[in-house]
Amino acid sequence: MIHLTKSILLILLINKITVVTPEEIHNAVRTGDIEKVNKIIADSGLPAVNLKTSNDVTPLHIAAARNNSAICSLLIKNGADVNAKTSGGYTPIQWAAGRNAIAAARILIEAGGDINAVTAEGVTALHWAASRNATNMLELLIQSGAKYNATTISGLTPLHWAVMKDSDSAAVMLAYKIASTDTNIFSETDVYTDDTAPQPKAATNGPVAIPAAGAMPPQAQPGNLLRLPIGTDIQLDFVWIKSLNIWCGKYEISNIQFRRFMPEHKSQIFLSFNLDDNNQPVVNVTWKQAQEYCDWLNNNYKSILPAGFEFRLPTSAEWVAIAKCGTDRAYPWGDNMPPDYGNYSDLTARENLPEWKGLNKYNDGHVVTCPVQDSGNNEWGVYGLAGNVWEWCSDWFDSDKRFKVRHGGSWDFDPEEALMIDYKGFDRANASYDNIGFRVVACPISK
């Protein structure tokens, strides 16, 4: 006798049995293999989309956490339960909120997911977003009707969770929402009398708070920081360049930041030297892929930028101005060689690559790319303008529109003139190399 169990689904199809296990569809979702997911659904004939693990995790939970909106849509179309709960009481929307997976969250909300679903402890998706400093997720949930004054069974609101987890930007956004819409959201049970009450942090000289949606950026001095979360413990940092009226990416886009958009991307290796660590700059990306990354940011995260601002690649003129820091110097560090900082072909490269050329009397200690935060910064707090990787810009190099501009030199051997700020490198928009990456700016939308 054949028994149907929670862990195995047996389906009879024209005199043969198709066995579908939770692990099979879960692994396909986890790896983002949409063709395999589609085949499993087609072959099963029954709702394999709702198969659960021993912890009651469904394929939709996994797709939501991985921000795979295409697979989320496929699963929902074929009957996935958008409000299914794990053994801990968490829905797919709550899993998405905990990972700042905003594209997946939009799909779930449109499909009728309960944004105010609570666990047995009273935890909501908004609590998770607040604790992870996921301000873009907070904005989406609140705009969709999430209760920002919801309390856990211990009486803690999302704002409390943000404060306790040092999620400064989320706390600012929630406090703004509270102050602007309701001056009496706290009940008597929210008043604490003991030392366990969460306390607000004292003001610091840290990052500039993320403006509320629609607000203009502060008229900061060059170097002030804007931090935008794009996933669990992943954020983009920008510095305000007042003379250009833009936020410039503080660092080149790193592998881990790019993999939020393209999870399968590998920057690969050069000979035996790794280019693929999380904090190394992403390389082996085309100009088109860099542009697609900006489009992805705009589609998913533009809501927390000031009104009328968008993400894009810098223009050549903007890149040059940021590298010159208000001066007319020849190189990112000044007018003389060797460099004062930066990651170029150096003595360390020559020691490890015997036939490699390098700059005389200069040693930065790196053979290939270095972590973006170790690439050296100018007076305005922008890193990586001196080498590490060439950076794609938005401009065409030629009137025939065959080549795109790149600036900045790289860890690879470049002639001394290529290290100069005004030097324009160029490559085809579909070219990808192990010494070309990019950075992003946030600026007023072009009219």
ChimeraX attribute file (.defattr): number of C-alpha atoms within 10 A of each C-alpha:
attribute: neighborCount
match mode: 1-to-1
recipient: residues
	/A:1	2
	/A:2	5
	/A:3	8
	/A:4	9
	/A:5	8
	/A:6	13
	/A:7	13
	/A:8	17
	/A:9	18
	/A:10	16
	/A:11	17
	/A:12	12
	/A:13	11
	/A:14	6
	/A:15	6
	/A:16	8
	/A:17	11
	/A:18	15
	/A:19	14
	/A:20	20
	/A:21	18
	/A:22	21
	/A:23	16
	/A:24	16
	/A:25	24
	/A:26	23
	/A:27	15
	/A:28	19
	/A:29	25
	/A:30	17
	/A:31	14
	/A:32	20
	/A:33	13
	/A:34	18
	/A:35	12
	/A:36	16
	/A:37	23
	/A:38	17
	/A:39	11
	/A:40	21
	/A:41	19
	/A:42	13
	/A:43	15
	/A:44	19
	/A:45	12
	/A:46	16
	/A:47	15
	/A:48	27
	/A:49	25
	/A:50	22
	/A:51	23
	/A:52	23
	/A:53	18
	/A:54	11
	/A:55	10
	/A:56	18
	/A:57	22
	/A:58	26
	/A:59	29
	/A:60	34
	/A:61	28
	/A:62	22
	/A:63	27
	/A:64	30
	/A:65	22
	/A:66	25
	/A:67	26
	/A:68	24
	/A:69	19
	/A:70	14
	/A:71	25
	/A:72	28
	/A:73	17
	/A:74	17
	/A:75	25
	/A:76	17
	/A:77	11
	/A:78	16
	/A:79	13
	/A:80	20
	/A:81	21
	/A:82	23
	/A:83	20
	/A:84	20
	/A:85	20
	/A:86	19
	/A:87	13
	/A:88	12
	/A:89	16
	/A:90	22
	/A:91	29
	/A:92	31
	/A:93	33
	/A:94	32
	/A:95	25
	/A:96	30
	/A:97	34
	/A:98	24
	/A:99	23
	/A:100	30
	/A:101	29
	/A:102	29
	/A:103	21
	/A:104	27
	/A:105	28
	/A:106	19
	/A:107	21
	/A:108	25
	/A:109	16
	/A:110	9
	/A:111	16
	/A:112	11
	/A:113	20
	/A:114	19
	/A:115	24
	/A:116	20
	/A:117	19
	/A:118	21
	/A:119	19
	/A:120	10
	/A:121	12
	/A:122	18
	/A:123	22
	/A:124	27
	/A:125	28
	/A:126	33
	/A:127	27
	/A:128	23
	/A:129	30
	/A:130	32
	/A:131	24
	/A:132	25
	/A:133	31
	/A:134	30
	/A:135	29
	/A:136	26
	/A:137	34
	/A:138	27
	/A:139	23
	/A:140	21
	/A:141	24
	/A:142	15
	/A:143	9
	/A:144	14
	/A:145	11
	/A:146	19
	/A:147	16
	/A:148	22
	/A:149	18
	/A:150	21
	/A:151	22
	/A:152	17
	/A:153	12
	/A:154	10
	/A:155	15
	/A:156	19
	/A:157	23
	/A:158	27
	/A:159	28
	/A:160	23
	/A:161	22
	/A:162	26
	/A:163	21
	/A:164	18
	/A:165	16
	/A:166	17
	/A:167	20
	/A:168	24
	/A:169	25
	/A:170	30
	/A:171	25
	/A:172	19
	/A:173	24
	/A:174	24
	/A:175	13
	/A:176	13
	/A:177	16
	/A:178	17
	/A:179	12
	/A:180	9
	/A:181	9
	/A:182	10
	/A:183	9
	/A:184	8
	/A:185	13
	/A:186	15
	/A:187	9
	/A:188	7
	/A:189	10
	/A:190	15
	/A:191	10
	/A:192	11
	/A:193	7
	/A:194	7
	/A:195	7
	/A:196	7
	/A:197	13
	/A:198	16
	/A:199	10
	/A:200	14
	/A:201	10
	/A:202	5
	/A:203	6
	/A:204	7
	/A:205	7
	/A:206	10
	/A:207	16
	/A:208	19
	/A:209	18
	/A:210	23
	/A:211	19
	/A:212	21
	/A:213	15
	/A:214	13
	/A:215	13
	/A:216	13
	/A:217	20
	/A:218	15
	/A:219	11
	/A:220	13
	/A:221	13
	/A:222	17
	/A:223	20
	/A:224	19
	/A:225	23
	/A:226	25
	/A:227	18
	/A:228	21
	/A:229	22
	/A:230	24
	/A:231	24
	/A:232	15
	/A:233	11
	/A:234	18
	/A:235	16
	/A:236	18
	/A:237	21
	/A:238	25
	/A:239	26
	/A:240	28
	/A:241	22
	/A:242	14
	/A:243	12
	/A:244	12
	/A:245	13
	/A:246	20
	/A:247	25
	/A:248	28
	/A:249	26
	/A:250	27
	/A:251	26
	/A:252	29
	/A:253	24
	/A:254	23
	/A:255	25
	/A:256	20
	/A:257	21
	/A:258	21
	/A:259	15
	/A:260	18
	/A:261	18
	/A:262	13
	/A:263	14
	/A:264	10
	/A:265	17
	/A:266	17
	/A:267	21
	/A:268	16
	/A:269	13
	/A:270	14
	/A:271	7
	/A:272	7
	/A:273	12
	/A:274	15
	/A:275	24
	/A:276	20
	/A:277	18
	/A:278	16
	/A:279	19
	/A:280	25
	/A:281	31
	/A:282	32
	/A:283	27
	/A:284	18
	/A:285	23
	/A:286	20
	/A:287	27
	/A:288	16
	/A:289	17
	/A:290	25
	/A:291	20
	/A:292	14
	/A:293	23
	/A:294	21
	/A:295	16
	/A:296	16
	/A:297	18
	/A:298	17
	/A:299	14
	/A:300	19
	/A:301	22
	/A:302	19
	/A:303	20
	/A:304	23
	/A:305	24
	/A:306	20
	/A:307	17
	/A:308	13
	/A:309	22
	/A:310	22
	/A:311	25
	/A:312	23
	/A:313	25
	/A:314	24
	/A:315	17
	/A:316	20
	/A:317	12
	/A:318	17
	/A:319	23
	/A:320	21
	/A:321	18
	/A:322	23
	/A:323	30
	/A:324	22
	/A:325	19
	/A:326	12
	/A:327	10
	/A:328	12
	/A:329	16
	/A:330	17
	/A:331	23
	/A:332	27
	/A:333	24
	/A:334	15
	/A:335	12
	/A:336	10
	/A:337	14
	/A:338	13
	/A:339	21
	/A:340	14
	/A:341	20
	/A:342	26
	/A:343	28
	/A:344	31
	/A:345	29
	/A:346	24
	/A:347	21
	/A:348	17
	/A:349	24
	/A:350	16
	/A:351	12
	/A:352	12
	/A:353	12
	/A:354	8
	/A:355	9
	/A:356	14
	/A:357	16
	/A:358	22
	/A:359	19
	/A:360	12
	/A:361	10
	/A:362	19
	/A:363	21
	/A:364	21
	/A:365	14
	/A:366	19
	/A:367	23
	/A:368	24
	/A:369	30
	/A:370	23
	/A:371	19
	/A:372	22
	/A:373	17
	/A:374	18
	/A:375	26
	/A:376	21
	/A:377	20
	/A:378	19
	/A:379	15
	/A:380	19
	/A:381	20
	/A:382	26
	/A:383	22
	/A:384	31
	/A:385	34
	/A:386	29
	/A:387	27
	/A:388	32
	/A:389	33
	/A:390	28
	/A:391	30
	/A:392	31
	/A:393	28
	/A:394	16
	/A:395	17
	/A:396	19
	/A:397	19
	/A:398	11
	/A:399	7
	/A:400	7
	/A:401	11
	/A:402	12
	/A:403	19
	/A:404	22
	/A:405	23
	/A:406	27
	/A:407	28
	/A:408	27
	/A:409	32
	/A:410	27
	/A:411	26
	/A:412	24
	/A:413	17
	/A:414	16
	/A:415	12
	/A:416	12
	/A:417	13
	/A:418	18
	/A:419	23
	/A:420	22
	/A:421	25
	/A:422	21
	/A:423	17
	/A:424	19
	/A:425	17
	/A:426	19
	/A:427	19
	/A:428	16
	/A:429	20
	/A:430	12
	/A:431	14
	/A:432	17
	/A:433	14
	/A:434	21
	/A:435	25
	/A:436	27
	/A:437	28
	/A:438	26
	/A:439	25
	/A:440	27
	/A:441	23
	/A:442	24
	/A:443	20
	/A:444	15
	/A:445	11
	/A:446	7
	/A:447	3
